[in-house]
Amino acid sequence: MAEILNLNQARKAKAKTDAKTKAAENRAKFGRAKVDKALDAARAEKLKRDLDGAKREE
C-alpha cells in the first residue's frame, strides 16, 4: 500500500526548498562587498584599455 502523504506539509516543504534555492542565488548575485565589485570593474577597465591599445590602425 502507498505511503500516506499530507499535501499541506508537502506544499510547505516544497515552498521552503524553493525559498532556500532562491536565497542562495540572491546571495551569489547580490552578496558581494563594494570592494569586490570595484575590483572587478577595475580589472574589466584595464582589460578593455589593454585590448584597445593592442589594436592596429588601418
mmCIF file of the N, C-alpha and C atoms, coordinates in Angstrom:
data_MODEL
# 
_entry.id   MODEL 
# 
loop_
_atom_site.group_PDB 
_atom_site.id 
_atom_site.type_symbol 
_atom_site.label_atom_id 
_atom_site.label_alt_id 
_atom_site.label_comp_id 
_atom_site.label_asym_id 
_atom_site.label_entity_id 
_atom_site.label_seq_id 
_atom_site.pdbx_PDB_ins_code 
_atom_site.Cartn_x 
_atom_site.Cartn_y 
_atom_site.Cartn_z 
_atom_site.occupancy 
_atom_site.B_iso_or_equiv 
_atom_site.pdbx_formal_charge 
_atom_site.auth_seq_id 
_atom_site.auth_comp_id 
_atom_site.auth_asym_id 
_atom_site.auth_atom_id 
_atom_site.pdbx_PDB_model_num 
ATOM 1   N N  . MET A 1 1  ? 0.832  -1.169 0.000   1.00 0.00 ? 1  MET A N  1 
ATOM 2   C CA . MET A 1 1  ? 0.000  0.000  0.000   1.00 0.00 ? 1  MET A CA 1 
ATOM 3   C C  . MET A 1 1  ? 0.889  1.249  0.000   1.00 0.00 ? 1  MET A C  1 
ATOM 4   N N  . ALA A 1 2  ? 0.422  2.316  -0.605  1.00 0.00 ? 2  ALA A N  1 
ATOM 5   C CA . ALA A 1 2  ? 1.193  3.547  -0.725  1.00 0.00 ? 2  ALA A CA 1 
ATOM 6   C C  . ALA A 1 2  ? 1.279  4.275  0.612   1.00 0.00 ? 2  ALA A C  1 
ATOM 7   N N  . GLU A 1 3  ? 2.317  5.049  0.746   1.00 0.00 ? 3  GLU A N  1 
ATOM 8   C CA . GLU A 1 3  ? 2.506  5.819  1.969   1.00 0.00 ? 3  GLU A CA 1 
ATOM 9   C C  . GLU A 1 3  ? 1.543  6.998  1.977   1.00 0.00 ? 3  GLU A C  1 
ATOM 10  N N  . ILE A 1 4  ? 0.963  7.294  3.123   1.00 0.00 ? 4  ILE A N  1 
ATOM 11  C CA . ILE A 1 4  ? 0.026  8.406  3.246   1.00 0.00 ? 4  ILE A CA 1 
ATOM 12  C C  . ILE A 1 4  ? 0.818  9.706  3.238   1.00 0.00 ? 4  ILE A C  1 
ATOM 13  N N  . LEU A 1 5  ? 0.337  10.659 2.448   1.00 0.00 ? 5  LEU A N  1 
ATOM 14  C CA . LEU A 1 5  ? 1.058  11.913 2.256   1.00 0.00 ? 5  LEU A CA 1 
ATOM 15  C C  . LEU A 1 5  ? 0.154  13.081 2.617   1.00 0.00 ? 5  LEU A C  1 
ATOM 16  N N  . ASN A 1 6  ? 0.623  13.930 3.495   1.00 0.00 ? 6  ASN A N  1 
ATOM 17  C CA . ASN A 1 6  ? -0.116 15.129 3.846   1.00 0.00 ? 6  ASN A CA 1 
ATOM 18  C C  . ASN A 1 6  ? 0.241  16.199 2.823   1.00 0.00 ? 6  ASN A C  1 
ATOM 19  N N  . LEU A 1 7  ? -0.734 16.586 2.001   1.00 0.00 ? 7  LEU A N  1 
ATOM 20  C CA . LEU A 1 7  ? -0.463 17.523 0.909   1.00 0.00 ? 7  LEU A CA 1 
ATOM 21  C C  . LEU A 1 7  ? -0.083 18.908 1.419   1.00 0.00 ? 7  LEU A C  1 
ATOM 22  N N  . ASN A 1 8  ? -0.636 19.317 2.542   1.00 0.00 ? 8  ASN A N  1 
ATOM 23  C CA . ASN A 1 8  ? -0.307 20.619 3.104   1.00 0.00 ? 8  ASN A CA 1 
ATOM 24  C C  . ASN A 1 8  ? 1.163  20.662 3.515   1.00 0.00 ? 8  ASN A C  1 
ATOM 25  N N  . GLN A 1 9  ? 1.639  19.598 4.140   1.00 0.00 ? 9  GLN A N  1 
ATOM 26  C CA . GLN A 1 9  ? 3.046  19.541 4.539   1.00 0.00 ? 9  GLN A CA 1 
ATOM 27  C C  . GLN A 1 9  ? 3.951  19.457 3.323   1.00 0.00 ? 9  GLN A C  1 
ATOM 28  N N  . ALA A 1 10 ? 3.541  18.719 2.300   1.00 0.00 ? 10 ALA A N  1 
ATOM 29  C CA . ALA A 1 10 ? 4.347  18.607 1.086   1.00 0.00 ? 10 ALA A CA 1 
ATOM 30  C C  . ALA A 1 10 ? 4.461  19.956 0.395   1.00 0.00 ? 10 ALA A C  1 
ATOM 31  N N  . ARG A 1 11 ? 3.349  20.697 0.340   1.00 0.00 ? 11 ARG A N  1 
ATOM 32  C CA . ARG A 1 11 ? 3.357  22.027 -0.288  1.00 0.00 ? 11 ARG A CA 1 
ATOM 33  C C  . ARG A 1 11 ? 4.288  22.974 0.462   1.00 0.00 ? 11 ARG A C  1 
ATOM 34  N N  . LYS A 1 12 ? 4.216  22.949 1.771   1.00 0.00 ? 12 LYS A N  1 
ATOM 35  C CA . LYS A 1 12 ? 5.067  23.819 2.580   1.00 0.00 ? 12 LYS A CA 1 
ATOM 36  C C  . LYS A 1 12 ? 6.541  23.433 2.455   1.00 0.00 ? 12 LYS A C  1 
ATOM 37  N N  . ALA A 1 13 ? 6.824  22.145 2.386   1.00 0.00 ? 13 ALA A N  1 
ATOM 38  C CA . ALA A 1 13 ? 8.207  21.692 2.241   1.00 0.00 ? 13 ALA A CA 1 
ATOM 39  C C  . ALA A 1 13 ? 8.776  22.125 0.900   1.00 0.00 ? 13 ALA A C  1 
ATOM 40  N N  . LYS A 1 14 ? 7.975  22.039 -0.155  1.00 0.00 ? 14 LYS A N  1 
ATOM 41  C CA . LYS A 1 14 ? 8.423  22.458 -1.479  1.00 0.00 ? 14 LYS A CA 1 
ATOM 42  C C  . LYS A 1 14 ? 8.675  23.963 -1.502  1.00 0.00 ? 14 LYS A C  1 
ATOM 43  N N  . ALA A 1 15 ? 7.782  24.738 -0.889  1.00 0.00 ? 15 ALA A N  1 
ATOM 44  C CA . ALA A 1 15 ? 7.956  26.183 -0.828  1.00 0.00 ? 15 ALA A CA 1 
ATOM 45  C C  . ALA A 1 15 ? 9.222  26.538 -0.060  1.00 0.00 ? 15 ALA A C  1 
ATOM 46  N N  . LYS A 1 16 ? 9.508  25.790 0.997   1.00 0.00 ? 16 LYS A N  1 
ATOM 47  C CA . LYS A 1 16 ? 10.702 26.057 1.803   1.00 0.00 ? 16 LYS A CA 1 
ATOM 48  C C  . LYS A 1 16 ? 11.979 25.781 1.003   1.00 0.00 ? 16 LYS A C  1 
ATOM 49  N N  . THR A 1 17 ? 12.016 24.681 0.252   1.00 0.00 ? 17 THR A N  1 
ATOM 50  C CA . THR A 1 17 ? 13.208 24.372 -0.548  1.00 0.00 ? 17 THR A CA 1 
ATOM 51  C C  . THR A 1 17 ? 13.364 25.370 -1.689  1.00 0.00 ? 17 THR A C  1 
ATOM 52  N N  . ASP A 1 18 ? 12.234 25.804 -2.283  1.00 0.00 ? 18 ASP A N  1 
ATOM 53  C CA . ASP A 1 18 ? 12.307 26.818 -3.337  1.00 0.00 ? 18 ASP A CA 1 
ATOM 54  C C  . ASP A 1 18 ? 12.861 28.130 -2.792  1.00 0.00 ? 18 ASP A C  1 
ATOM 55  N N  . ALA A 1 19 ? 12.422 28.505 -1.600  1.00 0.00 ? 19 ALA A N  1 
ATOM 56  C CA . ALA A 1 19 ? 12.903 29.738 -0.979  1.00 0.00 ? 19 ALA A CA 1 
ATOM 57  C C  . ALA A 1 19 ? 14.393 29.652 -0.673  1.00 0.00 ? 19 ALA A C  1 
ATOM 58  N N  . LYS A 1 20 ? 14.853 28.478 -0.229  1.00 0.00 ? 20 LYS A N  1 
ATOM 59  C CA . LYS A 1 20 ? 16.273 28.313 0.070   1.00 0.00 ? 20 LYS A CA 1 
ATOM 60  C C  . LYS A 1 20 ? 17.124 28.432 -1.199  1.00 0.00 ? 20 LYS A C  1 
ATOM 61  N N  . THR A 1 21 ? 16.670 27.842 -2.290  1.00 0.00 ? 21 THR A N  1 
ATOM 62  C CA . THR A 1 21 ? 17.453 27.948 -3.533  1.00 0.00 ? 21 THR A CA 1 
ATOM 63  C C  . THR A 1 21 ? 17.453 29.378 -4.054  1.00 0.00 ? 21 THR A C  1 
ATOM 64  N N  . LYS A 1 22 ? 16.324 30.072 -3.951  1.00 0.00 ? 22 LYS A N  1 
ATOM 65  C CA . LYS A 1 22 ? 16.250 31.472 -4.374  1.00 0.00 ? 22 LYS A CA 1 
ATOM 66  C C  . LYS A 1 22 ? 17.183 32.336 -3.523  1.00 0.00 ? 22 LYS A C  1 
ATOM 67  N N  . ALA A 1 23 ? 17.233 32.059 -2.223  1.00 0.00 ? 23 ALA A N  1 
ATOM 68  C CA . ALA A 1 23 ? 18.112 32.815 -1.330  1.00 0.00 ? 23 ALA A CA 1 
ATOM 69  C C  . ALA A 1 23 ? 19.574 32.575 -1.676  1.00 0.00 ? 23 ALA A C  1 
ATOM 70  N N  . ALA A 1 24 ? 19.920 31.348 -2.023  1.00 0.00 ? 24 ALA A N  1 
ATOM 71  C CA . ALA A 1 24 ? 21.301 31.051 -2.395  1.00 0.00 ? 24 ALA A CA 1 
ATOM 72  C C  . ALA A 1 24 ? 21.678 31.781 -3.675  1.00 0.00 ? 24 ALA A C  1 
ATOM 73  N N  . GLU A 1 25 ? 20.758 31.830 -4.644  1.00 0.00 ? 25 GLU A N  1 
ATOM 74  C CA . GLU A 1 25 ? 21.028 32.567 -5.881  1.00 0.00 ? 25 GLU A CA 1 
ATOM 75  C C  . GLU A 1 25 ? 21.212 34.056 -5.597  1.00 0.00 ? 25 GLU A C  1 
ATOM 76  N N  . ASN A 1 26 ? 20.375 34.607 -4.736  1.00 0.00 ? 26 ASN A N  1 
ATOM 77  C CA . ASN A 1 26 ? 20.485 36.032 -4.414  1.00 0.00 ? 26 ASN A CA 1 
ATOM 78  C C  . ASN A 1 26 ? 21.770 36.341 -3.647  1.00 0.00 ? 26 ASN A C  1 
ATOM 79  N N  . ARG A 1 27 ? 22.193 35.428 -2.778  1.00 0.00 ? 27 ARG A N  1 
ATOM 80  C CA . ARG A 1 27 ? 23.459 35.647 -2.073  1.00 0.00 ? 27 ARG A CA 1 
ATOM 81  C C  . ARG A 1 27 ? 24.608 35.688 -3.064  1.00 0.00 ? 27 ARG A C  1 
ATOM 82  N N  . ALA A 1 28 ? 24.577 34.821 -4.052  1.00 0.00 ? 28 ALA A N  1 
ATOM 83  C CA . ALA A 1 28 ? 25.652 34.799 -5.043  1.00 0.00 ? 28 ALA A CA 1 
ATOM 84  C C  . ALA A 1 28 ? 25.601 36.053 -5.925  1.00 0.00 ? 28 ALA A C  1 
ATOM 85  N N  . LYS A 1 29 ? 24.411 36.517 -6.228  1.00 0.00 ? 29 LYS A N  1 
ATOM 86  C CA . LYS A 1 29 ? 24.268 37.645 -7.138  1.00 0.00 ? 29 LYS A CA 1 
ATOM 87  C C  . LYS A 1 29 ? 24.520 38.984 -6.463  1.00 0.00 ? 29 LYS A C  1 
ATOM 88  N N  . PHE A 1 30 ? 23.942 39.178 -5.271  1.00 0.00 ? 30 PHE A N  1 
ATOM 89  C CA . PHE A 1 30 ? 23.966 40.488 -4.626  1.00 0.00 ? 30 PHE A CA 1 
ATOM 90  C C  . PHE A 1 30 ? 24.826 40.551 -3.377  1.00 0.00 ? 30 PHE A C  1 
ATOM 91  N N  . GLY A 1 31 ? 25.341 39.443 -2.912  1.00 0.00 ? 31 GLY A N  1 
ATOM 92  C CA . GLY A 1 31 ? 26.030 39.417 -1.637  1.00 0.00 ? 31 GLY A CA 1 
ATOM 93  C C  . GLY A 1 31 ? 27.502 39.741 -1.708  1.00 0.00 ? 31 GLY A C  1 
ATOM 94  N N  . ARG A 1 32 ? 27.899 40.520 -2.678  1.00 0.00 ? 32 ARG A N  1 
ATOM 95  C CA . ARG A 1 32 ? 29.316 40.850 -2.816  1.00 0.00 ? 32 ARG A CA 1 
ATOM 96  C C  . ARG A 1 32 ? 29.603 42.200 -2.170  1.00 0.00 ? 32 ARG A C  1 
ATOM 97  N N  . ALA A 1 33 ? 30.792 42.347 -1.629  1.00 0.00 ? 33 ALA A N  1 
ATOM 98  C CA . ALA A 1 33 ? 31.186 43.595 -0.982  1.00 0.00 ? 33 ALA A CA 1 
ATOM 99  C C  . ALA A 1 33 ? 31.473 44.656 -2.040  1.00 0.00 ? 33 ALA A C  1 
ATOM 100 N N  . LYS A 1 34 ? 31.408 45.890 -1.632  1.00 0.00 ? 34 LYS A N  1 
ATOM 101 C CA . LYS A 1 34 ? 31.649 47.009 -2.545  1.00 0.00 ? 34 LYS A CA 1 
ATOM 102 C C  . LYS A 1 34 ? 33.075 46.950 -3.090  1.00 0.00 ? 34 LYS A C  1 
ATOM 103 N N  . VAL A 1 35 ? 34.007 46.518 -2.274  1.00 0.00 ? 35 VAL A N  1 
ATOM 104 C CA . VAL A 1 35 ? 35.408 46.417 -2.695  1.00 0.00 ? 35 VAL A CA 1 
ATOM 105 C C  . VAL A 1 35 ? 35.551 45.385 -3.812  1.00 0.00 ? 35 VAL A C  1 
ATOM 106 N N  . ASP A 1 36 ? 34.846 44.248 -3.677  1.00 0.00 ? 36 ASP A N  1 
ATOM 107 C CA . ASP A 1 36 ? 34.917 43.215 -4.708  1.00 0.00 ? 36 ASP A CA 1 
ATOM 108 C C  . ASP A 1 36 ? 34.345 43.710 -6.031  1.00 0.00 ? 36 ASP A C  1 
ATOM 109 N N  . LYS A 1 37 ? 33.229 44.437 -5.966  1.00 0.00 ? 37 LYS A N  1 
ATOM 110 C CA . LYS A 1 37 ? 32.626 44.989 -7.178  1.00 0.00 ? 37 LYS A CA 1 
ATOM 111 C C  . LYS A 1 37 ? 33.571 45.989 -7.839  1.00 0.00 ? 37 LYS A C  1 
ATOM 112 N N  . ALA A 1 38 ? 34.202 46.837 -7.042  1.00 0.00 ? 38 ALA A N  1 
ATOM 113 C CA . ALA A 1 38 ? 35.125 47.840 -7.573  1.00 0.00 ? 38 ALA A CA 1 
ATOM 114 C C  . ALA A 1 38 ? 36.347 47.167 -8.189  1.00 0.00 ? 38 ALA A C  1 
ATOM 115 N N  . LEU A 1 39 ? 36.830 46.101 -7.566  1.00 0.00 ? 39 LEU A N  1 
ATOM 116 C CA . LEU A 1 39 ? 37.979 45.378 -8.098  1.00 0.00 ? 39 LEU A CA 1 
ATOM 117 C C  . LEU A 1 39 ? 37.648 44.746 -9.444  1.00 0.00 ? 39 LEU A C  1 
ATOM 118 N N  . ASP A 1 40 ? 36.493 44.141 -9.565  1.00 0.00 ? 40 ASP A N  1 
ATOM 119 C CA . ASP A 1 40 ? 36.080 43.552 -10.839 1.00 0.00 ? 40 ASP A CA 1 
ATOM 120 C C  . ASP A 1 40 ? 35.923 44.611 -11.917 1.00 0.00 ? 40 ASP A C  1 
ATOM 121 N N  . ALA A 1 41 ? 35.370 45.760 -11.558 1.00 0.00 ? 41 ALA A N  1 
ATOM 122 C CA . ALA A 1 41 ? 35.206 46.841 -12.525 1.00 0.00 ? 41 ALA A CA 1 
ATOM 123 C C  . ALA A 1 41 ? 36.565 47.367 -12.980 1.00 0.00 ? 41 ALA A C  1 
ATOM 124 N N  . ALA A 1 42 ? 37.515 47.487 -12.059 1.00 0.00 ? 42 ALA A N  1 
ATOM 125 C CA . ALA A 1 42 ? 38.846 47.967 -12.408 1.00 0.00 ? 42 ALA A CA 1 
ATOM 126 C C  . ALA A 1 42 ? 39.557 46.969 -13.323 1.00 0.00 ? 42 ALA A C  1 
ATOM 127 N N  . ARG A 1 43 ? 39.400 45.685 -13.034 1.00 0.00 ? 43 ARG A N  1 
ATOM 128 C CA . ARG A 1 43 ? 40.014 44.668 -13.898 1.00 0.00 ? 43 ARG A CA 1 
ATOM 129 C C  . ARG A 1 43 ? 39.416 44.694 -15.300 1.00 0.00 ? 43 ARG A C  1 
ATOM 130 N N  . ALA A 1 44 ? 38.104 44.859 -15.388 1.00 0.00 ? 44 ALA A N  1 
ATOM 131 C CA . ALA A 1 44 ? 37.450 44.916 -16.700 1.00 0.00 ? 44 ALA A CA 1 
ATOM 132 C C  . ALA A 1 44 ? 37.906 46.144 -17.479 1.00 0.00 ? 44 ALA A C  1 
ATOM 133 N N  . GLU A 1 45 ? 38.044 47.269 -16.785 1.00 0.00 ? 45 GLU A N  1 
ATOM 134 C CA . GLU A 1 45 ? 38.502 48.501 -17.446 1.00 0.00 ? 45 GLU A CA 1 
ATOM 135 C C  . GLU A 1 45 ? 39.939 48.348 -17.931 1.00 0.00 ? 45 GLU A C  1 
ATOM 136 N N  . LYS A 1 46 ? 40.808 47.734 -17.149 1.00 0.00 ? 46 LYS A N  1 
ATOM 137 C CA . LYS A 1 46 ? 42.194 47.527 -17.560 1.00 0.00 ? 46 LYS A CA 1 
ATOM 138 C C  . LYS A 1 46 ? 42.253 46.591 -18.758 1.00 0.00 ? 46 LYS A C  1 
ATOM 139 N N  . LEU A 1 47 ? 41.462 45.551 -18.743 1.00 0.00 ? 47 LEU A N  1 
ATOM 140 C CA . LEU A 1 47 ? 41.417 44.621 -19.873 1.00 0.00 ? 47 LEU A CA 1 
ATOM 141 C C  . LEU A 1 47 ? 40.964 45.336 -21.142 1.00 0.00 ? 47 LEU A C  1 
ATOM 142 N N  . LYS A 1 48 ? 39.968 46.205 -21.006 1.00 0.00 ? 48 LYS A N  1 
ATOM 143 C CA . LYS A 1 48 ? 39.480 46.967 -22.158 1.00 0.00 ? 48 LYS A CA 1 
ATOM 144 C C  . LYS A 1 48 ? 40.557 47.911 -22.687 1.00 0.00 ? 48 LYS A C  1 
ATOM 145 N N  . ARG A 1 49 ? 41.259 48.593 -21.784 1.00 0.00 ? 49 ARG A N  1 
ATOM 146 C CA . ARG A 1 49 ? 42.332 49.508 -22.208 1.00 0.00 ? 49 ARG A CA 1 
ATOM 147 C C  . ARG A 1 49 ? 43.452 48.754 -22.911 1.00 0.00 ? 49 ARG A C  1 
ATOM 148 N N  . ASP A 1 50 ? 43.847 47.610 -22.351 1.00 0.00 ? 50 ASP A N  1 
ATOM 149 C CA . ASP A 1 50 ? 44.914 46.814 -22.958 1.00 0.00 ? 50 ASP A CA 1 
ATOM 150 C C  . ASP A 1 50 ? 44.507 46.314 -24.337 1.00 0.00 ? 50 ASP A C  1 
ATOM 151 N N  . LEU A 1 51 ? 43.272 45.917 -24.477 1.00 0.00 ? 51 LEU A N  1 
ATOM 152 C CA . LEU A 1 51 ? 42.787 45.431 -25.768 1.00 0.00 ? 51 LEU A CA 1 
ATOM 153 C C  . LEU A 1 51 ? 42.722 46.564 -26.785 1.00 0.00 ? 51 LEU A C  1 
ATOM 154 N N  . ASP A 1 52 ? 42.248 47.729 -26.369 1.00 0.00 ? 52 ASP A N  1 
ATOM 155 C CA . ASP A 1 52 ? 42.191 48.875 -27.279 1.00 0.00 ? 52 ASP A CA 1 
ATOM 156 C C  . ASP A 1 52 ? 43.599 49.329 -27.666 1.00 0.00 ? 52 ASP A C  1 
ATOM 157 N N  . GLY A 1 53 ? 44.538 49.224 -26.749 1.00 0.00 ? 53 GLY A N  1 
ATOM 158 C CA . GLY A 1 53 ? 45.911 49.632 -27.037 1.00 0.00 ? 53 GLY A CA 1 
ATOM 159 C C  . GLY A 1 53 ? 46.614 48.678 -27.989 1.00 0.00 ? 53 GLY A C  1 
ATOM 160 N N  . ALA A 1 54 ? 46.161 47.456 -28.092 1.00 0.00 ? 54 ALA A N  1 
ATOM 161 C CA . ALA A 1 54 ? 46.801 46.481 -28.956 1.00 0.00 ? 54 ALA A CA 1 
ATOM 162 C C  . ALA A 1 54 ? 46.212 46.458 -30.369 1.00 0.00 ? 54 ALA A C  1 
ATOM 163 N N  . LYS A 1 55 ? 45.185 47.271 -30.608 1.00 0.00 ? 55 LYS A N  1 
ATOM 164 C CA . LYS A 1 55 ? 44.575 47.292 -31.939 1.00 0.00 ? 55 LYS A CA 1 
ATOM 165 C C  . LYS A 1 55 ? 45.520 47.951 -32.938 1.00 0.00 ? 55 LYS A C  1 
ATOM 166 N N  . ARG A 1 56 ? 45.477 47.442 -34.147 1.00 0.00 ? 56 ARG A N  1 
ATOM 167 C CA . ARG A 1 56 ? 46.308 48.028 -35.205 1.00 0.00 ? 56 ARG A CA 1 
ATOM 168 C C  . ARG A 1 56 ? 45.481 49.032 -35.994 1.00 0.00 ? 56 ARG A C  1 
ATOM 169 N N  . GLU A 1 57 ? 46.117 50.108 -36.367 1.00 0.00 ? 57 GLU A N  1 
ATOM 170 C CA . GLU A 1 57 ? 45.465 51.129 -37.192 1.00 0.00 ? 57 GLU A CA 1 
ATOM 171 C C  . GLU A 1 57 ? 45.513 50.682 -38.645 1.00 0.00 ? 57 GLU A C  1 
ATOM 172 N N  . GLU A 1 58 ? 44.435 50.909 -39.354 1.00 0.00 ? 58 GLU A N  1 
ATOM 173 C CA . GLU A 1 58 ? 44.424 50.532 -40.767 1.00 0.00 ? 58 GLU A CA 1 
ATOM 174 C C  . GLU A 1 58 ? 44.424 51.731 -41.664 1.00 0.00 ? 58 GLU A C  1 
# 
